Amino acid sequence: MDERTMLGLLADRLPRAGDDAAVIDGLVVTIDMLHESTDFPDGTTRYTAGWRAVGASLSDVAAMGADPTAAVAVYGAPEFDDRVLAFVDGARDVCEAVGTEYVGGDLDHHEEFTVATTAVGRTDDPVLRSGARPGDAICVTGTLGRSGAALELFERGETERANDLFRFEPRIEAGRALASHASAMMDSSDGLARSLHQLAEASDCGMAVETPLPVDDAVDSVAGPDERLELGAFFGEDFELVCTIPEERYPAAKAASPTPLTRIGTVVEDGVTLDGEPMPDRGYTHEG
């Protein structure tokens, strides 16, 4: 059973779940777990791992349109050495990049390098996945495919460039700027296509998307034309924001976002399509 199927079974037992983070009396809470074998390719530095792991949780806070308060992490590994220090440096730096603080965590021995991270934030008006309506503009921040390009570079042994691409900036400022405009929002950690399906399901509507998508230039340096769409739309792990915005508010939202905002389609009554054809519900999935 994969992660998404399991979450579906848990939905009735966890009524506050279902968005990128839980919101309780204005407090935003999220948690993530990453493993060396599935999330950190050979050549990933501990600094990058710290940045990326904590950044993933901060991205969930961004997707709610919230202000980050702090982050913590659990670091598990077969042995402890100076790589722990590099991990903490990466965690501290990604927090500093978005105006929050890494305040500590826990250490534990584990057979595989594994990290669990938690970020907390605050908002009085969270942006949920369930507010999209037909006619809204579908938008995405930044560019897609960076992580897919990084994976190819790791496999080629170009680790310096790969680590650079793997260190993304959580879209905290963009999330705050878009919060007053967006009708629905989430991050693209599972891939653009899967995010669109999740938004459509939560909002009981459809998504009609058109190319060209804002694919990162790094993709063109590692992939051919046939792979470009695959890395941009289906690979995932890019941590951009995918949102819907009422048509009349789109110009103001685009002007307000500190990160480039690209319109990629329109919310419709039903179905998820790319250039008029069904868009597969495919992306990053934790298998079980």
DAVEN-V822872 format. One record per helix or strand of 3 or more residues. SS is the DSSP state (H for helix, E for strand). FROM is the first residue (numbers start at 1). LEN is the number of residues. If there is no record, write none. Layout:
# DAVEN-V822872
SS/FROM/LEN  SS/FROM/LEN
This chain:
# DAVEN-V822872
H/3/8  E/22/3  E/27/9  H/36/4  H/46/18  E/67/11  H/83/15  E/102/8  E/114/9  E/137/5  H/146/11  H/159/8  H/172/8  E/182/6  H/192/12  E/206/4  H/217/4  H/225/10  E/241/5  H/247/10  E/261/8  E/272/3
